[in-house]
Amino acid sequence: MITDPIKILMVDDENVILEVAEEYFQKKGYEVYTAGNGIEALDILSREQIGCVFTDINMPVMDGLDLAEKIRLKDNTLPVVVMTGYPSLENTIQTLKNGVIDYLIKPVNLEQMELTLVRILRERELFVENLILKEEVERQERLKKLNNELLERVQEVNTLNRVMEDFSSANSSYGIFNKVVDLGVEELKADKVFFHIYSDQDKSLALVASADCGIENEMVHSLFGKDLSKAANKFILDILKKDHNPCLISEAVKNKHLDDVVHSLMVVPVKIRDNIFGIASAFSFSKDKYFNEKDIYYMSFISQKASSAIENIALYENIYDNLFSTLYAFVTALEVRDLYTRKHSTRVAKYAHMIAEEMGCTDEELDIIRFAGSLHDIGKIGIRDDILLKPSQLSAEEYKKIKEHPVIGADIISKLGLWDREMVIIRHHHERFDGKGYPDGLKGDEIPRLSRILCVADSFDAIDSDRAYRKKMGKNEVFGIINENSGTQFDPEVVKAFLKVADQELLD
């Protein structure tokens, strides 16, 4: 591999010296540049990649020491060798200050110059290699630091995302309270976390949720069983008197209320519209775990999300209750006008709820069936009064009109955008198990289970009530009719559960 010759710069105001040195070093394979003073030398240095500079001290325009200083400021890796016929201690000291690497006394032996050049170039190569290595090490350290910072940020973002995802799945206030304490244990590695509702009126705390990582210490259990001890409770209330902001208390062990049990403590108020609603408190009982500023940042974030979620649920529940009350008022108004259907929807909701309970429905399904039972006839708002309140049996055309009420009711509910499952149940509560019902002629398991339950409850109350054209039947006769239609009009499993509830006389 052919390499470019090393470039050297000779600076002297004596042309003879420059010519002799140039000829000698060119024969040795170097590329030689010459300059008569410091200014000319700087011009060459600005254009060429010089490997070493030999310079006289005493020169016109700019001397060698000034040149050496300017070279040092521009590139401290470029070696400078000073040559002078007037050596002195002062010059020697000044050359060292200006970054000169060696000092030759004129007249200079060319072979000595060459030996000096070879040595200096080798030293420069090592110096540059070390410099590059040092820069690489520093770069790697910076990169490592940046990677660690990035990793911390990614972990932080992941933690915050997990917190937000957890709260998005909470659909009740108590679900939110439990999320707070569970996240405190999971994300902060706290030994124990409590969530208390705070009463500003009597300055008291009421426990609503707690979680721990599994504590076996008897002393801990004595102070922190299911709830805070009176001493710990008082300690937290005292903190709130002084500061309504999140508090980090390391060395809580020094507090007489907490004895030698607590080593670190966080108290984070949960505020709704700047009013303290609750208190999240996290405890560490281990000498190896002290909460830090990042922990209190996470706990504050958890509390803020809890606050927003609680406020949203309260708003949703308020809207929900208001809408339900309005719709139920319409149903009640419809039923009040008819002596024979008064409180029909209330009874149907009750019966459907009892059957659903017997069939092992979830709490959510029980809430849905109670809602759907209460509003299952809301669609009758769209039926003319002369049909709805007709004292005699309906004609075929009138009955066809009455059969529209499940569709009308489902349409009313769907437009509110709050109760999709309830809407489906209301639409299908007149379907038959054999597929001969309405409005869609669904059959068997095609019919939602809660609609099948509502169908039995609705039919039972209709048969069990007086009508203008007939008196109500006895209970046993009603039960017989329900049983006879098992497998045709009604789901046999629902009928079985209904009869079991009826046998227990719960329907009375």
C-alpha positions as CSV (number, residue, x, y, z in Angstrom):
1,M,0.0,0.0,0.0
2,I,1.5,3.4,-1.1
3,T,1.2,6.1,1.5
4,D,1.5,9.9,0.9
5,P,4.9,11.4,2.1
6,I,4.9,13.1,5.4
7,K,4.8,16.9,5.0
8,I,7.2,19.1,7.1
9,L,7.5,22.8,7.3
10,M,10.8,24.7,7.7
11,V,10.5,28.3,8.9
12,D,13.7,30.5,8.9
13,D,14.7,33.9,7.5
14,E,18.0,32.5,6.2
15,N,17.4,31.0,2.7
16,V,20.6,29.0,2.8
17,I,19.4,27.0,5.8
18,L,16.0,26.4,4.1
19,E,17.6,25.2,0.9
20,V,20.0,22.8,2.6
21,A,17.3,21.4,4.8
22,E,14.8,21.1,1.9
23,E,17.2,19.2,-0.3
24,Y,18.2,16.8,2.5
25,F,14.7,15.9,3.7
26,Q,13.4,15.6,0.1
27,K,16.0,12.9,-0.5
28,K,14.8,11.2,2.6
29,G,11.3,11.0,1.1
30,Y,9.6,13.9,2.9
31,E,7.5,16.6,1.3
32,V,9.1,19.9,2.4
33,Y,7.5,23.3,2.6
34,T,9.5,26.5,3.5
35,A,8.6,29.9,4.9
36,G,10.7,33.0,5.7
37,N,8.6,34.1,8.7
38,G,5.6,33.2,10.9
39,I,3.0,34.8,8.7
40,E,4.1,32.8,5.7
41,A,4.1,29.7,7.8
42,L,0.6,30.2,9.0
43,D,-0.6,30.6,5.4
44,I,1.0,27.3,4.5
45,L,-0.5,25.6,7.6
46,S,-4.0,26.9,6.6
47,R,-3.7,25.0,3.3
48,E,-1.6,21.9,4.0
49,Q,-1.8,19.0,6.4
50,I,1.7,19.5,8.0
51,G,3.2,16.7,10.2
52,C,5.9,18.7,11.9
53,V,7.2,22.3,12.1
54,F,10.9,23.4,12.5
55,T,11.2,27.1,13.2
56,D,13.8,29.6,14.0
57,I,13.1,32.0,16.9
58,N,14.4,35.3,15.6
59,M,12.6,36.3,12.4
60,P,11.0,39.4,11.0
61,V,7.2,40.1,10.9
62,M,6.4,37.2,13.3
63,D,9.0,35.3,15.3
64,G,9.1,31.6,16.1
65,L,7.7,31.8,19.6
66,D,4.6,33.7,18.5
67,L,4.2,31.2,15.7
68,A,4.5,28.3,18.1
69,E,1.8,29.9,20.4
70,K,-0.6,30.4,17.4
71,I,-0.1,26.8,16.3
72,R,-0.7,25.5,19.8
73,L,-4.0,27.4,20.0
74,K,-5.1,26.1,16.6
75,D,-3.9,22.4,16.9
76,N,-2.1,21.3,20.0
77,T,-1.3,17.9,18.4
78,L,1.0,19.5,15.8
79,P,4.7,19.2,17.0
80,V,6.8,22.3,16.9
81,V,10.7,22.2,17.1
82,V,12.5,25.5,17.8
83,M,16.0,26.2,16.3
84,T,18.1,29.1,17.5
85,G,21.7,30.4,17.5
86,Y,21.1,32.3,20.7
87,P,20.1,29.8,23.4
88,S,19.0,31.2,26.7
89,L,17.1,30.0,29.8
90,E,14.4,32.6,29.1
91,N,13.9,31.3,25.6
92,T,13.8,27.8,26.8
93,I,11.2,28.5,29.4
94,Q,9.1,30.5,26.8
95,T,9.2,27.7,24.3
96,L,7.9,25.3,26.8
97,K,5.1,27.7,27.7
98,N,4.2,28.0,24.0
99,G,3.9,24.3,23.5
100,V,7.2,23.7,21.7
101,I,8.1,20.0,21.9
102,D,11.9,20.2,21.4
103,Y,14.7,22.7,21.2
104,L,17.7,22.5,18.8
105,I,20.8,24.8,18.8
106,K,22.3,26.1,15.6
107,P,24.2,25.2,13.7
108,V,21.9,22.1,13.5
109,N,23.3,18.8,12.3
110,L,20.8,17.5,9.6
111,E,21.1,13.9,10.8
112,Q,20.3,15.1,14.3
113,M,17.3,17.0,12.9
114,E,16.2,13.8,11.2
115,L,16.5,11.7,14.4
116,T,14.5,14.3,16.2
117,L,11.9,14.3,13.5
118,V,11.5,10.5,13.5
119,R,11.2,10.5,17.3
120,I,8.7,13.3,17.3
121,L,6.5,11.8,14.6
122,R,6.5,8.5,16.5
123,E,5.5,10.4,19.7
124,R,2.9,12.4,17.9
125,E,1.4,9.2,16.4
126,L,1.1,7.7,19.9
127,F,-0.2,11.0,21.3
128,V,-2.9,11.2,18.6
129,E,-3.8,7.5,19.1
130,N,-4.1,8.1,22.8
131,L,-6.2,11.2,22.2
132,I,-8.5,9.3,19.8
133,L,-8.7,6.5,22.3
134,K,-9.5,9.0,25.1
135,E,-12.1,10.7,22.9
136,E,-13.6,7.3,22.1
137,V,-13.8,6.3,25.7
138,E,-15.4,9.6,26.6
139,R,-17.8,9.2,23.7
140,Q,-18.7,5.7,24.9
141,E,-19.2,7.1,28.4
142,R,-21.5,9.8,27.0
143,L,-23.3,7.3,24.9
144,K,-23.7,5.0,27.9
145,K,-25.0,7.9,29.9
146,L,-27.4,8.9,27.2
147,N,-28.6,5.3,26.8
148,N,-29.2,5.0,30.5
149,E,-31.1,8.3,30.5
150,L,-33.1,7.1,27.5
151,L,-33.8,3.8,29.2
152,E,-35.0,5.6,32.3
153,R,-37.3,7.8,30.2
154,V,-38.7,4.8,28.4
155,Q,-39.3,3.0,31.7
156,E,-40.9,6.2,33.0
157,V,-43.2,6.5,30.0
158,N,-44.0,2.8,30.2
159,T,-44.9,3.2,33.9
160,L,-47.1,6.2,33.2
161,N,-48.8,4.3,30.3
162,R,-49.5,1.3,32.5
163,V,-51.0,3.7,35.1
164,M,-53.3,5.3,32.5
165,E,-54.3,1.9,31.1
166,D,-55.1,0.6,34.6
167,F,-57.3,3.6,35.4
168,S,-59.1,3.4,32.0
169,S,-60.4,-0.1,33.0
170,A,-61.7,1.1,36.4
171,N,-65.5,1.6,36.2
172,S,-66.3,2.5,39.8
173,S,-65.0,4.7,42.6
174,Y,-63.9,1.6,44.7
175,G,-62.2,0.2,41.6
176,I,-60.2,3.4,41.4
177,F,-59.3,3.3,45.1
178,N,-58.0,-0.2,44.7
179,K,-56.0,0.7,41.6
180,V,-54.2,3.4,43.6
181,V,-53.0,1.1,46.3
182,D,-52.2,-1.8,43.9
183,L,-50.1,0.5,41.7
184,G,-48.4,1.9,44.8
185,V,-47.2,-1.6,45.7
186,E,-46.4,-2.7,42.2
187,E,-44.7,0.4,40.7
188,L,-43.1,2.0,43.9
189,K,-42.3,-1.4,45.5
190,A,-43.9,0.0,48.7
191,D,-44.5,-2.5,51.6
192,K,-47.9,-1.0,52.4
193,V,-50.2,1.5,50.7
194,F,-53.5,2.9,52.1
195,F,-56.2,5.0,50.5
196,H,-58.3,7.0,52.9
197,I,-61.3,9.4,52.2
198,Y,-60.6,12.6,54.0
199,S,-63.3,14.6,55.8
200,D,-62.5,18.2,56.1
201,Q,-65.4,18.7,58.4
202,D,-64.1,16.6,61.3
203,K,-60.5,16.2,60.0
204,S,-60.7,12.4,59.9
205,L,-59.6,9.6,57.6
206,A,-61.8,6.7,56.5
207,L,-60.1,3.7,55.0
208,V,-61.5,2.6,51.6
209,A,-58.6,0.5,50.2
210,S,-55.2,-1.0,51.2
211,A,-52.6,-3.3,49.7
212,D,-49.3,-4.7,50.8
213,C,-46.4,-6.9,49.4
214,G,-46.9,-9.6,52.0
215,I,-45.6,-8.6,55.4
216,E,-44.7,-11.0,58.2
217,N,-43.3,-8.6,60.7
218,E,-45.4,-8.7,64.0
219,M,-44.5,-5.2,64.9
220,V,-45.6,-4.0,61.5
221,H,-48.9,-5.8,61.9
222,S,-49.4,-4.2,65.3
223,L,-49.1,-0.7,63.8
224,F,-50.4,-1.4,60.3
225,G,-53.0,-4.2,60.3
226,K,-56.1,-3.5,58.2
227,D,-55.8,0.2,58.8
228,L,-53.4,2.8,60.2
229,S,-52.8,2.8,64.0
230,K,-54.2,5.8,65.8
231,A,-50.6,7.1,66.2
232,A,-49.9,6.8,62.4
233,N,-53.3,8.2,61.6
234,K,-52.5,11.3,63.8
235,F,-49.1,11.6,62.3
236,I,-50.5,11.8,58.7
237,L,-53.2,14.3,59.8
238,D,-50.5,16.5,61.4
239,I,-48.6,16.5,58.1
240,L,-51.8,17.6,56.3
241,K,-52.2,20.5,58.7
242,K,-48.7,21.8,57.6
243,D,-48.7,21.0,53.9
244,H,-51.4,20.1,51.4
245,N,-48.8,19.0,48.8
246,P,-47.2,15.6,48.3
247,C,-44.7,14.9,51.2
248,L,-41.7,12.6,51.2
249,I,-40.5,11.7,54.7
250,S,-37.4,9.6,54.8
251,E,-36.0,8.8,58.3
252,A,-39.6,8.6,59.5
253,V,-38.1,6.1,62.0
254,K,-37.1,9.1,64.1
255,N,-40.8,10.0,64.7
256,K,-42.0,8.6,68.0
257,H,-45.4,7.8,66.6
258,L,-43.9,5.2,64.1
259,D,-41.3,3.7,66.5
260,D,-38.6,1.6,64.7
261,V,-41.0,0.2,62.0
262,V,-41.2,2.8,59.3
263,H,-38.1,3.8,57.4
264,S,-39.7,5.8,54.6
265,L,-43.1,7.3,54.1
266,M,-45.0,9.2,51.4
267,V,-48.2,11.1,51.9
268,V,-50.0,12.3,48.7
269,P,-53.3,14.2,48.8
270,V,-55.8,13.3,46.1
271,K,-57.5,16.6,45.2
272,I,-60.7,17.3,43.2
273,R,-61.0,20.9,42.1
274,D,-58.3,21.9,44.7
275,N,-60.2,20.3,47.6
276,I,-58.6,17.3,49.3
277,F,-60.8,14.3,48.6
278,G,-58.6,11.5,49.8
279,I,-55.1,10.6,51.0
280,A,-52.7,8.0,49.5
281,S,-50.0,7.0,51.9
282,A,-47.2,4.6,51.1
283,F,-44.8,3.0,53.6
284,S,-41.5,1.2,53.5
285,F,-40.5,-1.0,56.4
286,S,-37.2,-2.0,54.9
287,K,-33.9,-0.3,55.5
288,D,-33.0,-1.1,51.9
289,K,-35.8,0.9,50.5
290,Y,-36.1,4.7,50.8
291,F,-38.6,6.5,48.7
292,N,-37.1,9.2,46.4
293,E,-38.2,12.1,44.3
294,K,-39.1,9.8,41.4
295,D,-41.3,7.7,43.7
296,I,-43.2,10.7,44.8
297,Y,-43.5,11.8,41.1
298,Y,-45.1,8.5,40.3
299,M,-47.4,8.5,43.3
300,S,-48.4,12.0,42.5
301,F,-49.2,11.0,38.9
302,I,-51.2,8.0,40.1
303,S,-53.1,10.3,42.5
304,Q,-53.8,12.8,39.7
305,K,-55.1,10.1,37.4
306,A,-57.3,8.7,40.3
307,S,-58.7,12.2,40.8
308,S,-59.6,12.6,37.2
309,A,-61.1,9.1,37.0
310,I,-63.2,9.7,40.2
311,E,-64.5,13.0,38.8
312,N,-65.3,11.4,35.5
313,I,-67.2,8.5,37.1
314,A,-69.1,10.9,39.4
315,L,-70.1,13.0,36.3
316,Y,-71.0,9.8,34.4
317,E,-73.0,8.4,37.3
318,N,-74.8,11.7,37.7
319,I,-75.7,11.8,34.0
320,Y,-76.7,8.1,34.1
321,D,-78.9,8.6,37.1
322,N,-80.6,11.7,35.7
323,L,-81.3,10.0,32.3
324,F,-82.5,6.8,34.0
325,S,-84.8,8.8,36.3
326,T,-86.2,10.7,33.3
327,L,-86.9,7.6,31.3
328,Y,-88.4,5.8,34.3
329,A,-90.6,8.8,34.9
330,F,-92.0,8.3,31.4
331,V,-92.6,4.6,32.0
332,T,-94.3,5.4,35.4
333,A,-96.5,8.0,33.7
334,L,-97.6,5.4,31.1
335,E,-98.4,2.8,33.7
336,V,-100.3,5.2,36.0
337,R,-102.9,5.8,33.3
338,D,-103.7,2.1,33.2
339,L,-105.1,0.6,36.4
340,Y,-104.0,-2.9,35.2
341,T,-100.3,-2.1,34.5
342,R,-99.4,0.1,37.5
343,K,-95.9,-0.7,38.8
344,H,-95.7,-3.5,36.2
345,S,-92.1,-2.5,35.3
346,T,-91.0,-2.3,38.9
347,R,-92.3,-5.8,39.5
348,V,-90.7,-7.2,36.3
349,A,-87.3,-5.7,37.2
350,K,-87.6,-7.3,40.6
351,Y,-88.6,-10.8,39.3
352,A,-85.9,-10.7,36.5
353,H,-83.3,-9.7,39.0
354,M,-84.2,-12.7,41.3
355,I,-84.2,-15.1,38.4
356,A,-80.8,-13.8,37.2
357,E,-79.4,-14.1,40.7
358,E,-80.6,-17.8,40.8
359,M,-78.9,-18.4,37.5
360,G,-75.5,-17.1,38.8
361,C,-75.4,-13.9,36.7
362,T,-72.5,-11.5,37.4
363,D,-73.0,-8.2,39.3
364,E,-72.7,-6.3,36.1
365,E,-75.5,-8.5,34.5
366,L,-77.7,-8.0,37.6
367,D,-77.4,-4.2,37.1
368,I,-78.2,-4.6,33.4
369,I,-81.3,-6.7,34.0
370,R,-82.5,-4.4,36.7
371,F,-82.2,-1.4,34.3
372,A,-83.7,-3.3,31.3
373,G,-86.6,-4.6,33.5
374,S,-87.4,-1.1,34.7
375,L,-87.4,0.3,31.1
376,H,-88.5,-2.7,29.0
377,D,-91.8,-1.0,28.0
378,I,-90.4,2.5,27.4
379,G,-91.2,1.9,23.7
380,K,-94.9,2.1,24.5
381,I,-94.4,5.9,24.4
382,G,-94.7,5.5,20.7
383,I,-98.0,3.6,20.7
384,R,-101.3,5.5,20.4
385,D,-103.3,5.9,23.6
386,D,-106.5,4.4,22.0
387,I,-104.6,1.2,21.4
388,L,-102.5,1.3,24.6
389,L,-105.4,2.0,26.9
390,K,-108.1,-0.1,25.1
391,P,-110.2,-1.9,27.7
392,S,-111.1,-4.8,25.5
393,Q,-108.9,-7.3,23.6
394,L,-106.9,-5.9,20.7
395,S,-107.6,-6.5,17.0
396,A,-104.9,-8.1,14.9
397,E,-103.9,-4.7,13.5
398,E,-103.8,-3.2,16.9
399,Y,-101.7,-6.1,18.2
400,K,-99.3,-5.6,15.3
401,K,-98.9,-2.0,16.4
402,I,-98.3,-3.0,20.0
403,K,-95.6,-5.4,18.8
404,E,-93.5,-2.4,17.7
405,H,-92.8,-1.3,21.2
406,P,-89.6,-3.3,21.7
407,V,-88.1,-1.8,18.6
408,I,-89.2,1.7,19.5
409,G,-87.8,1.2,23.1
410,A,-84.5,0.0,21.8
411,D,-84.2,2.9,19.4
412,I,-84.9,5.4,22.3
413,I,-82.2,3.8,24.4
414,S,-79.6,3.5,21.6
415,K,-79.8,7.2,20.8
416,L,-78.5,8.0,24.3
417,G,-75.3,6.1,23.6
418,L,-74.9,4.8,27.2
419,W,-76.6,1.5,27.4
420,D,-75.8,-0.7,24.3
421,R,-76.3,-4.1,26.1
422,E,-79.5,-2.9,27.8
423,M,-80.8,-1.7,24.4
424,V,-80.3,-5.2,22.9
425,I,-82.1,-6.9,25.9
426,I,-85.1,-4.5,25.6
427,R,-85.3,-5.1,21.8
428,H,-85.5,-8.9,22.2
429,H,-87.6,-9.4,25.4
430,H,-90.6,-10.6,23.3
431,E,-88.6,-13.2,21.3
432,R,-89.7,-16.8,21.8
433,F,-87.4,-19.8,22.4
434,D,-88.9,-21.6,19.4
435,G,-88.2,-18.6,17.1
436,K,-91.9,-17.5,16.7
437,G,-91.5,-14.3,18.7
438,Y,-90.9,-10.7,17.6
439,P,-89.4,-8.4,16.4
440,D,-86.6,-10.5,14.8
441,G,-87.7,-14.1,15.2
442,L,-84.6,-15.1,17.0
443,K,-84.4,-18.7,18.3
444,G,-82.8,-20.5,21.3
445,D,-79.3,-19.2,22.1
446,E,-79.6,-16.5,19.4
447,I,-81.7,-14.6,22.0
448,P,-79.5,-12.9,24.6
449,R,-79.7,-14.7,27.9
450,L,-80.9,-11.7,29.8
451,S,-83.7,-11.1,27.2
452,R,-84.8,-14.7,27.9
453,I,-84.9,-14.0,31.6
454,L,-86.8,-10.8,31.1
455,C,-89.3,-12.6,28.9
456,V,-90.3,-15.0,31.7
457,A,-90.5,-12.2,34.3
458,D,-92.6,-10.0,32.0
459,S,-94.9,-12.9,31.0
460,F,-95.3,-14.0,34.6
461,D,-96.4,-10.5,35.8
462,A,-98.8,-10.1,32.8
463,I,-100.5,-13.4,33.5
464,D,-100.5,-12.7,37.3
465,S,-102.2,-9.3,36.9
466,D,-105.9,-8.4,36.4
467,R,-107.0,-7.3,32.9
468,A,-110.1,-5.5,31.8
469,Y,-111.2,-8.6,30.0
470,R,-110.2,-11.2,32.7
471,K,-109.3,-11.6,36.3
472,K,-105.8,-12.6,37.3
473,M,-105.1,-16.3,37.8
474,G,-104.0,-18.1,40.9
475,K,-100.3,-18.6,41.5
476,N,-100.2,-22.3,40.8
477,E,-102.2,-21.9,37.6
478,V,-99.7,-19.2,36.5
479,F,-96.7,-21.4,37.3
480,G,-98.4,-24.2,35.3
481,I,-98.7,-22.0,32.3
482,I,-95.1,-20.9,32.5
483,N,-94.0,-24.5,32.9
484,E,-96.2,-25.7,30.0
485,N,-94.5,-23.1,27.6
486,S,-91.0,-24.2,28.6
487,G,-89.1,-25.0,25.4
488,T,-91.6,-23.2,23.2
489,Q,-92.1,-19.7,24.4
490,F,-89.5,-19.8,27.2
491,D,-86.0,-21.0,27.8
492,P,-86.2,-24.2,29.9
493,E,-83.2,-23.2,32.0
494,V,-84.8,-19.9,32.8
495,V,-88.1,-21.6,33.6
496,K,-86.3,-24.0,35.9
497,A,-84.7,-21.0,37.8
498,F,-88.0,-19.2,37.9
499,L,-89.9,-22.1,39.4
500,K,-87.1,-22.6,42.0
501,V,-87.4,-19.0,43.0
502,A,-91.2,-19.3,43.0
503,D,-91.0,-22.5,45.2
504,Q,-89.1,-20.4,47.7
505,E,-92.0,-18.0,47.7
506,L,-89.6,-15.1,46.9
507,L,-92.0,-13.7,44.3
508,D,-94.6,-12.9,46.9
